[in-house]
């Protein structure tokens, strides 16, 4: 079985500060990992994904995430927060061998203070 | 037009009523999913379908049923709605690299 834990249901940063959203996963097979973002009153859209290529993955809007197998982590970072980054972020793990089943973490709401 | 379309976007209903949420997609994908989103719980899988003839229960299927009318259409039904089914519901399809493509969600309130 696979699972995802996102540490911190709410994270608050100042505009221009580093954004760090934490994600730890468990999976019985090499995982595919994803970060999705949900803006208010919208569906989820893909930020970035790890599919066993480079361990540092760059996504949209200046976000990136690093796959660390030894730590079973896939933390999301952005060097400088912008007001428009305020949203809810979801980490997800997929076991493609089991039929593309994505399991989501509980989400982290990012607030950006001016 | 959106790749994954859900209707209705918002619905308020009463306990015991039958509700259907509809989903259609233009991605041409075989695999479709229904998730529900609750605060702090992320998205949880209700049902999924690998093709028109293949329907599978997810982790929280009790109280729900689905119908895959065509490759492009996958509907979710609540036969007798109850208040704890108040949630935001998402339909999604999946691409070859495992990326999910989501609809914009259907917000259901059961009074």
Interface residues (C-beta under 8 A of the other chain):
Chain A: X4 X6 X9 X32 X34 X36 X42 X43 X44 X45 X46 X49 X51 X90 X92 X94 X96 X99 X100 X101 X102 X103 X104 X105 X106 X107
Chain B: X4 X31 X35 X40 X41 X42 X43 X44 X45 X48 X50 X90 X94 X97 X98 X99 X100 X102 X103 X104 X105
